[in-house]
Every structure is written in C-alpha cells, then in structure tokens.
Amino acid sequence: MNRQLHLNLFIHGRGHHEAAWRHPAASARSLTDIRYYTDLAVQAEAGLFDSVFLADSLALGEDVAHAPRAWLEPVTVLGALAAATRRIGLIATCSSTYTEPYNLARQFATLDHISDGRIGWNIVTSWLAAAAGNYGGGGQLGHAERYARAEEYMKVVTGLWDSWSDDAVQDDRAGGHYARPDGIRPVNHAGPYYQVAGPLNLPRSPQGRPVFVQAGSSETGRRFAARHAEAVFTAQMEKATAKDFYADLKRLVVEEGRDPGQVVVLPGLSPVIGATEAEAQRIARELNELSDPEVGRQRLSGRFGGHDFSHLPLDRVLTAEDFPDPGTVEAARSRTEVIIGLVRREKPTLRQLLGYLAGARGHFVTAGTPEQIATLIEDWFHDGAADGFNVMPPVLPSMLEVFVAEVVPLLQRRGVFRTGYGGDTLRAHFGLTRPDVRF
Ligand SMILES: Cc1cc2nc3c(=O)[nH]c(=O)nc-3n(C[C@H](O)[C@H](O)[C@H](O)COP(=O)(O)O)c2cc1C
C-alpha cells in the first residue's frame, strides 16, 4: 500500500492568523460555544482528516484586550467532540508540569473509552512563564527540569494505563466476579517527583493508552520525542529545516531502539487558499492589515520568556543581537531558534517579522490556489520533510471549508490521501500499533 499522508486539524481561536477573529469570513460563534468546535470536527471528519487537535496554556494571555485569549478547556471539549463524531481522532493538550498524573491518566483513559479508541494526548511541559503563578505561585521551572519531571511522569502514567490487563474485566454477573484480581496490579511508583500507588480505577482503554503527541523541538525536546512520541508536531519556516528536523528525529528514534515508522512527523502548514494566486495574496494582505504590531510585539516577548522588545523601532532592520541567546530562554526554546534563524536569513524589520509571525506563530505560511497547496503538500511528503501536516487554517471555518472541498480531492486523485477511513481508532489512522500491556 502507498505511504499514507496524515492530516491533523489544529483548531485555534477563529483561525491561526493573529487577526483572524476580526476577519469577516471568521465564525460568528463565540469561542465558548461548543458548537463552534463540534462543527469544525464534523467538517474535518467529512474531509477524512486523521485527527483534530486542541492546544492549551494555563494562564490568560496579557494581550486579551486585543486578541481572543479565552477558550474552552481542551480535555472537557474532547468529550463533546467524541459524541459529535464517529471516526476522526481527537487530540488534547495537557501539561505534565501542572497536572497530577493520576488525574490525567483517568481523564485520557475515560476519553479513550468514550470515543472507542480515538484519543491522543499532546504532552507539554508548559513553556508559558505566567502559568507558574496559577500553580503554587513559585517561579517557572527551568527548561531542563520541566523535561526531567516529564520523563518520570511518562513512567507513572504509562504504568497506570498498564495497571489492568486487557482481559481483567470478567463482568460475570451470574458468578459474581467483576474483575480478575491477578489482572490488576498496583504501580507503586516512588521517584524524585512523584509517589503514586495505583492501580488506575478504570479498565484498560481500547487503544491501551492515548496516542502520545509531542511538540518540543529543542535538543532536549527531540530526545524526549524520540523516546516517547508517536506523533510529533513541529514549527518549520522552510522545507530545508523541515527536512533536517525530520531526518534528525527519525535518527534519534532509531537510536532509542524504536521503529521510525511508528513516529509520524507533522509540520505546521497555514495555507491561505484562493481561486487564483492573486486572490490568495489579497486575502493574506487583508489579514496582515488587520493585525496590530503591538499585539505581535507583546506575543514576541512572551515567546522569549518576557524579554522586553519595547525599545525596538518597527522599521529598522533586525539582527540576531536584538534577541536573547536561545540557550538562555527557559520558555519555548526551539521557537526562539526558528525566529532568530529567520532574522539571520531574511534580515527583516520588526514590522516585517511581526507580520510573518502573525500568520501562524512561526509555522509555515503559504498563499496559493488549491493546486499549488496540494503540490506543496505532495512535495514535502515525498521529499523527506513530512509524514503529513498539522493543518492550521488562517481563518476558521472558511479556510477549512475550502481545504476540504478543494485540496483533499486533489490529494486523493494524486493517490497520497485516503478516500475512506480504513480503521476506527486514531492508532489505525496514524498506522500505529497498539501497545501491549507491560504486566
Ligand atoms: C503545533 C504545536 C502545538 C503546541 N501546543 C502547545 C500547547 O498546546 N501548549 C503548550 O504549552 N505548548 C505547546 N506547544 C509548545 C511545545 O509543547 C514546546 O513547549 C515548544 O515547542 C518548545 O519546546 P522546546 O523548548 O523543547 O523547544 C506547541 C508546539 C507546537 C509546534
């Protein structure tokens, strides 16, 4: 069978462009209306997407006066999406730094039961400095410690999801036996960060455990992904760096003794689609004209752990010296490397840089016809830059509608994308095996 392209829909605000929420083509629904999310998931399912994904951060963004920084909590939303859909995978973000492992294990196993095996967990260590203020008020944990905790966290939650054998439940009403005692065992984890007895108070779920998704691209982040991730999101601003990331991650996966075919790499892609290239460019310009550089400047500061960029004039050409060294950034390290890489390569002014980041926060932005978008997708897919894409429509739902109606049929006709769901679980969609119980 031909290698299958994978498509994930990244639902974010009213679209990934910073000014999308103000665009006339954006949804009129409020961001706290669950139908906004169920409509998008149903549409992505109609387009035979592998999955939909909800990001999360654990503090209110400072620029809420000028940007829609409020949304429904993802794990809860997944319950509603599971009820509104049948086949599409459902991925939610949850923090390994600020969530008790026993709670997370219960929530994701429950969702996997509710959805008949369609759940994924985007494992984040929570780079946003402000989140620390909502969880005990101490300062932000350093980059290295966040990942060290996450390593132990993975041991605990995987142990909990493995604390019931697949055949532990007997449900023998006549004989009065609900579960085989030898099919359930404690975890008894005692480590530097966590003490968890277990077992989980829930039978093993259809997929065994949620699909592990991850999106850290720093050196430490890649190692973590190579050990644990089954799907990896990444922000790449050009094909060359996407190819480097892809090759390096697959190499690290092999080094960790894993099958590289069991890790799908999904770079972000934010396509502005028009009937003609000129029309697509016009829509892209319209969106950029709607965005506010001061919102962009505040967001840039957040990416660099609160670094103050207020002194920088908007129309002076930037140099790397205008930015802190990424190695000193405790926030989202790899994203700062992507941004400084762009400054070195393109020598933009601050206004130009903020205009580019307004598109999709450092992910690949392109404007073109459905044919051009399909050709770009095929090119990265066949040329070792991607196993699929994290589709980030600049405006929702309009740019998802045109992607499903125009780009998906082209990809199907070119034989790279499914024409029907082959399986019922997210693991089946991604071509991943079901993990055996390590009992
Ligand atoms: C597509 C994508 C989605 C992400 N979603 C979230 C999220 O929902 N919450 C979060 O705190 N971080 C999110 N991140 C950030 C990553 O989890 C990670 O913190 C960041 O990429 C920096 O990792 P690094 O320091 O290892 O480079 C996302 C990153 C990408 C590329």
The ligand as an SDF file (V2000), in Angstrom:
LIG
                    3D

 31 33  0  0  0  0  0  0  0  0999 V2000
    1.9900   22.5370   16.8510 C   0  0  0  0  0  0  0  0  0  0  0  0
    2.4120   22.8660   18.2490 C   0  0  0  0  0  0  0  0  0  0  0  0
    1.4530   22.8680   19.2430 C   0  0  0  0  0  0  0  0  0  0  0  0
    1.8170   23.1850   20.5480 C   0  0  0  0  0  0  0  0  0  0  0  0
    0.8550   23.2050   21.5040 N   0  0  0  0  0  0  0  0  0  0  0  0
    1.1830   23.6010   22.7400 C   0  0  0  0  0  0  0  0  0  0  0  0
    0.1860   23.7350   23.7300 C   0  0  0  0  0  0  0  0  0  0  0  0
   -0.9810   23.4800   23.4800 O   0  0  0  0  0  0  0  0  0  0  0  0
    0.5500   24.1460   24.9710 N   0  0  0  0  0  0  0  0  0  0  0  0
    1.8590   24.4210   25.2880 C   0  0  0  0  0  0  0  0  0  0  0  0
    2.1210   24.7810   26.4320 O   0  0  0  0  0  0  0  0  0  0  0  0
    2.8510   24.3080   24.3610 N   0  0  0  0  0  0  0  0  0  0  0  0
    2.5190   23.9230   23.1110 C   0  0  0  0  0  0  0  0  0  0  0  0
    3.4910   23.8270   22.1650 N   0  0  0  0  0  0  0  0  0  0  0  0
    4.8680   24.1230   22.5680 C   0  0  0  0  0  0  0  0  0  0  0  0
    5.6500   22.8340   22.7720 C   0  0  0  0  0  0  0  0  0  0  0  0
    4.9910   21.9640   23.6350 O   0  0  0  0  0  0  0  0  0  0  0  0
    7.0250   23.1570   23.3350 C   0  0  0  0  0  0  0  0  0  0  0  0
    6.9230   23.7190   24.5900 O   0  0  0  0  0  0  0  0  0  0  0  0
    7.7290   24.1270   22.4550 C   0  0  0  0  0  0  0  0  0  0  0  0
    7.7070   23.6230   21.1420 O   0  0  0  0  0  0  0  0  0  0  0  0
    9.1200   24.3630   22.9240 C   0  0  0  0  0  0  0  0  0  0  0  0
    9.7420   23.1640   23.1170 O   0  0  0  0  0  0  0  0  0  0  0  0
   11.3030   23.1520   23.2880 P   0  0  0  0  0  0  0  0  0  0  0  0
   11.6110   24.0620   24.4210 O   0  0  0  0  0  0  0  0  0  0  0  0
   11.6350   21.7110   23.5710 O   0  0  0  0  0  0  0  0  0  0  0  0
   11.8580   23.6110   22.0130 O   0  0  0  0  0  0  0  0  0  0  0  0
    3.1650   23.5040   20.8510 C   0  0  0  0  0  0  0  0  0  0  0  0
    4.1310   23.4990   19.8480 C   0  0  0  0  0  0  0  0  0  0  0  0
    3.7670   23.1790   18.5480 C   0  0  0  0  0  0  0  0  0  0  0  0
    4.8130   23.1600   17.4930 C   0  0  0  0  0  0  0  0  0  0  0  0
  1  2  1  0
  2  3  1  0
  2 30  2  0
  3  4  2  0
  4  5  1  0
  4 28  1  0
  5  6  2  0
  6  7  1  0
  6 13  1  0
  7  8  2  0
  7  9  1  0
  9 10  1  0
 10 11  2  0
 10 12  1  0
 12 13  2  0
 13 14  1  0
 14 15  1  0
 14 28  1  0
 15 16  1  0
 16 17  1  0
 16 18  1  0
 18 19  1  0
 18 20  1  0
 20 21  1  0
 20 22  1  0
 22 23  1  0
 23 24  1  0
 24 25  2  0
 24 26  1  0
 24 27  1  0
 28 29  2  0
 29 30  1  0
 30 31  1  0
M  END
$$$$
